[in-house]
Amino acid sequence: MKNHFFNTIPEPYRKLIRNKYFITFFSFLIWMSFFDRNDFITQHTYRHKLHELQKERDYYMKEVVTNKAEVNDLLTNPKSLEKLAREKYRMKRDNEDVFVIVQEPAKEK
């Protein structure tokens, strides 16, 4: 009656369970899966975070290129500088009147 559960397991599996290399590998697998600082779930989370950071880096690299082109355009083209001053900072010449039209948001019914 002793080891009744162990006797219900087929013979090839019993040999495998008694194998010291299998026990070592299985223990290592369990340890790496759940208890280690760099377990599989943590590694997956790190890969996901790395992917997000790479996408964010690519976005900002494109923004840097765009902003450098805009700055270069502003420094070399006086018309674009005037356009920026008029649209963004609402500057005007002395003999001009500027009317700013603000559109109200649509009211929901």
CNS distance restraints for C-alpha pairs under 8 A (distance, minus, plus):
assign (resid   3 and name CA) (resid   7 and name CA) 6.31 0.50 0.50
assign (resid   4 and name CA) (resid   8 and name CA) 6.63 0.50 0.50
assign (resid   5 and name CA) (resid   9 and name CA) 7.13 0.50 0.50
assign (resid   6 and name CA) (resid  14 and name CA) 7.54 0.50 0.50
assign (resid   9 and name CA) (resid  13 and name CA) 6.58 0.50 0.50
assign (resid   9 and name CA) (resid  14 and name CA) 6.30 0.50 0.50
assign (resid  10 and name CA) (resid  14 and name CA) 6.35 0.50 0.50
assign (resid  11 and name CA) (resid  15 and name CA) 6.34 0.50 0.50
assign (resid  12 and name CA) (resid  16 and name CA) 6.39 0.50 0.50
assign (resid  13 and name CA) (resid  17 and name CA) 6.09 0.50 0.50
assign (resid  14 and name CA) (resid  18 and name CA) 6.22 0.50 0.50
assign (resid  15 and name CA) (resid  19 and name CA) 6.26 0.50 0.50
assign (resid  16 and name CA) (resid  22 and name CA) 6.65 0.50 0.50
assign (resid  17 and name CA) (resid  22 and name CA) 6.76 0.50 0.50
assign (resid  17 and name CA) (resid  23 and name CA) 6.77 0.50 0.50
assign (resid  18 and name CA) (resid  22 and name CA) 7.78 0.50 0.50
assign (resid  18 and name CA) (resid  23 and name CA) 7.41 0.50 0.50
assign (resid  19 and name CA) (resid  23 and name CA) 6.35 0.50 0.50
assign (resid  20 and name CA) (resid  24 and name CA) 6.08 0.50 0.50
assign (resid  21 and name CA) (resid  25 and name CA) 6.03 0.50 0.50
assign (resid  22 and name CA) (resid  26 and name CA) 5.89 0.50 0.50
assign (resid  23 and name CA) (resid  27 and name CA) 5.96 0.50 0.50
assign (resid  24 and name CA) (resid  28 and name CA) 6.07 0.50 0.50
assign (resid  25 and name CA) (resid  29 and name CA) 6.07 0.50 0.50
assign (resid  26 and name CA) (resid  30 and name CA) 6.20 0.50 0.50
assign (resid  27 and name CA) (resid  31 and name CA) 6.05 0.50 0.50
assign (resid  28 and name CA) (resid  32 and name CA) 6.07 0.50 0.50
assign (resid  29 and name CA) (resid  33 and name CA) 6.00 0.50 0.50
assign (resid  30 and name CA) (resid  34 and name CA) 6.24 0.50 0.50
assign (resid  30 and name CA) (resid  35 and name CA) 7.66 0.50 0.50
assign (resid  31 and name CA) (resid  35 and name CA) 5.11 0.50 0.50
assign (resid  31 and name CA) (resid  36 and name CA) 6.01 0.50 0.50
assign (resid  32 and name CA) (resid  36 and name CA) 5.21 0.50 0.50
assign (resid  32 and name CA) (resid  38 and name CA) 7.35 0.50 0.50
assign (resid  32 and name CA) (resid  39 and name CA) 5.18 0.50 0.50
assign (resid  32 and name CA) (resid  40 and name CA) 7.01 0.50 0.50
assign (resid  33 and name CA) (resid  39 and name CA) 5.13 0.50 0.50
assign (resid  33 and name CA) (resid  40 and name CA) 5.56 0.50 0.50
assign (resid  33 and name CA) (resid  41 and name CA) 7.58 0.50 0.50
assign (resid  34 and name CA) (resid  39 and name CA) 5.93 0.50 0.50
assign (resid  34 and name CA) (resid  40 and name CA) 7.66 0.50 0.50
assign (resid  35 and name CA) (resid  39 and name CA) 6.75 0.50 0.50
assign (resid  37 and name CA) (resid  42 and name CA) 7.84 0.50 0.50
assign (resid  38 and name CA) (resid  42 and name CA) 5.90 0.50 0.50
assign (resid  38 and name CA) (resid  43 and name CA) 6.25 0.50 0.50
assign (resid  39 and name CA) (resid  43 and name CA) 6.28 0.50 0.50
assign (resid  40 and name CA) (resid  44 and name CA) 6.17 0.50 0.50
assign (resid  41 and name CA) (resid  45 and name CA) 6.26 0.50 0.50
assign (resid  42 and name CA) (resid  46 and name CA) 6.15 0.50 0.50
assign (resid  43 and name CA) (resid  47 and name CA) 6.19 0.50 0.50
assign (resid  44 and name CA) (resid  48 and name CA) 6.23 0.50 0.50
assign (resid  45 and name CA) (resid  49 and name CA) 6.18 0.50 0.50
assign (resid  46 and name CA) (resid  50 and name CA) 6.02 0.50 0.50
assign (resid  47 and name CA) (resid  51 and name CA) 6.19 0.50 0.50
assign (resid  48 and name CA) (resid  52 and name CA) 6.37 0.50 0.50
assign (resid  49 and name CA) (resid  53 and name CA) 6.16 0.50 0.50
assign (resid  50 and name CA) (resid  54 and name CA) 6.12 0.50 0.50
assign (resid  51 and name CA) (resid  55 and name CA) 6.31 0.50 0.50
assign (resid  52 and name CA) (resid  56 and name CA) 6.21 0.50 0.50
assign (resid  53 and name CA) (resid  57 and name CA) 6.02 0.50 0.50
assign (resid  54 and name CA) (resid  58 and name CA) 6.17 0.50 0.50
assign (resid  55 and name CA) (resid  59 and name CA) 6.26 0.50 0.50
assign (resid  56 and name CA) (resid  60 and name CA) 6.32 0.50 0.50
assign (resid  57 and name CA) (resid  61 and name CA) 6.07 0.50 0.50
assign (resid  58 and name CA) (resid  62 and name CA) 6.30 0.50 0.50
assign (resid  59 and name CA) (resid  63 and name CA) 6.32 0.50 0.50
assign (resid  60 and name CA) (resid  64 and name CA) 6.08 0.50 0.50
assign (resid  61 and name CA) (resid  65 and name CA) 6.40 0.50 0.50
assign (resid  62 and name CA) (resid  66 and name CA) 6.22 0.50 0.50
assign (resid  63 and name CA) (resid  67 and name CA) 5.99 0.50 0.50
assign (resid  64 and name CA) (resid  68 and name CA) 6.03 0.50 0.50
assign (resid  65 and name CA) (resid  69 and name CA) 6.28 0.50 0.50
assign (resid  66 and name CA) (resid  70 and name CA) 6.31 0.50 0.50
assign (resid  67 and name CA) (resid  71 and name CA) 6.10 0.50 0.50
assign (resid  68 and name CA) (resid  72 and name CA) 6.06 0.50 0.50
assign (resid  69 and name CA) (resid  73 and name CA) 6.10 0.50 0.50
assign (resid  70 and name CA) (resid  74 and name CA) 6.12 0.50 0.50
assign (resid  71 and name CA) (resid  75 and name CA) 6.14 0.50 0.50
assign (resid  72 and name CA) (resid  76 and name CA) 6.17 0.50 0.50
assign (resid  73 and name CA) (resid  77 and name CA) 5.60 0.50 0.50
assign (resid  73 and name CA) (resid  80 and name CA) 6.98 0.50 0.50
assign (resid  74 and name CA) (resid  78 and name CA) 6.79 0.50 0.50
assign (resid  74 and name CA) (resid  80 and name CA) 5.77 0.50 0.50
assign (resid  74 and name CA) (resid  81 and name CA) 5.03 0.50 0.50
assign (resid  75 and name CA) (resid  81 and name CA) 7.51 0.50 0.50
assign (resid  77 and name CA) (resid  81 and name CA) 6.59 0.50 0.50
assign (resid  78 and name CA) (resid  82 and name CA) 6.20 0.50 0.50
assign (resid  79 and name CA) (resid  83 and name CA) 6.14 0.50 0.50
assign (resid  80 and name CA) (resid  84 and name CA) 6.16 0.50 0.50
assign (resid  81 and name CA) (resid  85 and name CA) 6.23 0.50 0.50
assign (resid  82 and name CA) (resid  86 and name CA) 6.11 0.50 0.50
assign (resid  83 and name CA) (resid  87 and name CA) 6.03 0.50 0.50
assign (resid  84 and name CA) (resid  88 and name CA) 5.60 0.50 0.50
assign (resid  84 and name CA) (resid  89 and name CA) 7.30 0.50 0.50
assign (resid  85 and name CA) (resid  89 and name CA) 5.11 0.50 0.50
assign (resid  85 and name CA) (resid  90 and name CA) 6.30 0.50 0.50
assign (resid  85 and name CA) (resid  91 and name CA) 5.68 0.50 0.50
assign (resid  86 and name CA) (resid  90 and name CA) 4.55 0.50 0.50
assign (resid  86 and name CA) (resid  91 and name CA) 4.77 0.50 0.50
assign (resid  86 and name CA) (resid  92 and name CA) 6.36 0.50 0.50
assign (resid  87 and name CA) (resid  91 and name CA) 7.74 0.50 0.50
assign (resid  90 and name CA) (resid  98 and name CA) 7.92 0.50 0.50
assign (resid  92 and name CA) (resid  96 and name CA) 6.29 0.50 0.50
assign (resid  92 and name CA) (resid  97 and name CA) 7.41 0.50 0.50
assign (resid  92 and name CA) (resid  98 and name CA) 7.00 0.50 0.50
